[in-house]
Amino acid sequence: MLAFGAGLLVQSTPAQVSGPPSAAHSVDPFTAADAGGNVFVGPAVPFGMAKPGPDMNAGANDANAGWASTGTIRGFSQTHVSGTGGGAKYGNVLVQPTTGAVDPRSYDSPRAAERAAIGLYSVTLQRFGIQTEITAARRTSVYRFTYPAAQQANILFDMGRCLSAYASAGEGQTVLASEVNIVSPTEVTGSTTVTGGWNKQTTTYTVHFDARTDTPARAFGTWTDSRTPQPGSRAVHARGGSGGYLSFATTRGQEVRMKVGISFVSVEQARKNAEEEVRAFDFTGTRNALIAAWDKALGAVDVHGETADQRSMLYTALYHTMLMPVDRTGENPLWTSNEPYYDDYYAIWDTFRSSGPLLTLIAPDRERDMVRSLVDIYRHEGWLPDARSGNFTGRTQGGSNAEFLITDAYLKGLGGIDWATAYAAEVKDAESTPPDQIQEGRGGLDDWKTLGYVSIEGVDRPGSKQMEYAADDFEISLLADGLGKRDDAAKYRARSANWRKLWDNTLSDRGFQGFIRPRHRDGQWLEPFKTTDSGSWESKTFYEGNSWTYSLFVPQDVAGLIEQCGGPERFVARLDSFFANPGLYDVGNEPGFLSPYLYVYAGRQDKTAEHIRDILAKNYHPGKMGMAFNDDSGAMSSWYAFGQIGIFPNAGQDIYLIGSPALPEVTLHLTGGKDLVIVAPGTSATNRYVTAAEWNGQRLDRAWLRHKEIAQGGRLVLTMGPSPVRWDTGGPPPSYPGVSANPLHR
């Protein structure tokens, strides 16, 4: 597939091969890179720490993942995030090949022949006539520069650069210190120390590097923040930025290869990473190993009968889901532990609803290790994170939603987790007032515990936090129940019903009565107030959603919500209005992820099928412009993947809801050699409705399955047709009724 952008030809798909491409070769790294998707386009192994790729001079704010469709290439840094919005993070250890005299003030270049494929980013820097190719191992970047004939060809190492955006909102990054050392004609080491970013980091993180070339330099030098080259200088240590360079004489078409090991611990560790991960300067071998790693990871899902676009979109969505968080086991500079260490939970508020449950199915060992790392962060820092990056927890967006990931793992049987400490961490969130309610825990907790609701005076975003705290407490009740803590389970079940305390039955809109509405500490409702009011960090109402959205976010008690809304028919009508009226449903934000599937609880699975198909068709497309909203660290991609596969989890429970499979056949290879096969005879853009269902050869009359059924493997056959058929007559999924024991364990 060829797409045009920024006045140049962009080849964004892998080379054609006979038959369908492998899972890895089906990935298009450029899908959703532009128009707001902000995905990372460079090479990376699954959950890899090294994410080398281009950074652009694209205006006042840097693109979060480095790449942008406009602007010149400033250089290639070794660390990036994927799919995030707001202030940027990382963009560390920038390298740039140039020709001519070294000029640290001006070395950006227009680009041509830009290409991204699995494990490869390639571009020609037009200003210098240099082709740059990049691949990666877990903690090491590998470069292949092809130079023109030049008396002076250079590689610049700029430790004064990092990505920075939204500085006026306090979300910019700043380089505080750096160093560069020319160790030999083929080795450069150094570090950059940075603070700030989206999570408003008040500490620092340091990225160390060891770069080695296969070609000895004829000259070298350094610079400080003044950006005046100092030829022959071997070392620079600076407050602020600094840099260095190697210079060569090259013939036309001469290749210079370089590997850059990085570490968050030390230069010595960076050197070790590069030596262990990349043999000599083997570019092709490193890329082949990366492709093999992705084929193994993505091979957990097989599809048959799909179109080329469906195949590429599905595997690219799975690929995006596995870029973050980042496996930094062995790279934690803060403490020594035998536990896995993952960073860049950016943020759990985004990923707990879809990414975590998807990885539990197709990468359970990874999800287990992520939960173990969350528990270990609590063990050493005293709190579970919601958003963590640069080894720093900061910016809780809603509730304490790590509870969902932990309890989801427990209910679905992931082993090797210290459940006693995990439970203590959840209770800490529910009971202890955090010293900084933005950074960790639950803001406004004292009101929550005494009034049963989060007041406007107690915290910002009170409406959305209210709904999330109730759902979080339900997760604690499930884990307490499983661990035999019956009194605790009853306590947190009761608190999970507190969503009702912000339900204003007198409030009406578009013919529907009753909505979530923030309250003052004295019990008075917020005035003025509209059901469409929304906001961000300083809002007095909701975070990235309105009352229509959050009045539907009661995943722990959908049956109670339906009753509160006036019964199944009125609930279905409310959902219809929610999706029909522009400005109510926001496909680009996670609080509405479950909403299209809520029809299942009201006995109208056909409407779930209808809306899922419409939402996906209108908002997800191949190519760079394929997503008009942040991918949010793979959250949007994992939601898309579930939509194509045909099931969706109610996160933190053992329930999967049946949607509308768009793929004729998909197989999820589960743990223990079990397979979940979903077959959808006749599925097409027209045939979107399930007309009959079978589970392991037996008629299925319910539009949901339990995890214990799926975990044993099985075959789900969903016959598809063009018109709605009432086949789901066997009753709704289990839902917390507000009394008695946890129904999920019945």
Buried (B, 14 or more C-beta within 10 A) or exposed (E): BEBEBBEBEBBBBBEEEEEEBBBBBBBBBBBBBBBBBBBBBBBBBBBBBBBBBBBBBBEEBBBBBBBBBEBBBBBBBBBBBBBBBBBBBBBBBBBBBBBEEBEBEEBBBBBBEBBBBBBBBBBBBBBBBBBBBBBBBBBBBBBBBBBBEBEBBBBBBBBBBBBBBBBEEEBBBBBBBBBBBBBEBBBBBBBBBBBBBBBBBEEBBBBBBBBBBEBEBEBBBBBBBEBEBBEEBBBBBBEBBBBBBBBBBBEEEBBBBBBBBBBBBBBEBBBBBBBEBBEEBBBEBBBEBBBBBBBEBBBBBBBEEBEEEBBBBBBBBBBBBBBBBBBBBBBBBBEEBEBBBBBBBBBBBBBBBBBBBBBBBBBBEBBBBBBBBBBBBBBEBBBBBBBBBBBBBBBBBBBBBBBBBBBBBBBBEBEEBBBEBBBEBBBBBBEBEBEEBBBBBBBBBBBBBEBBBBBBEBBBBBBBBBBBBBBBBBBBBBBBBBBEBEEBBBBBBBBBBBBBBBBBEEBEBEEBBBBBBBBBBEEEBBEEBEBBBBBEEEBBBBBBBBBBBBBBBBBBBBBBBBBBBBEBEBBBBBBBBBBEEEEBBBBBBBBBBBBBBBBBBBBBBBBBBBBBBBBBEEBBBBBBBBBBBBBBBBBBBBBBBBBBBBBBBBBBBBBBBBBBBBBBBBBBBBBEEEEBBBBBBEBEEEBBBBBBBBBEEEEBEBBBBBBEBBBEBBBBBBBBBEEBEEBBEEEBBBBBEBEEEBEBEE
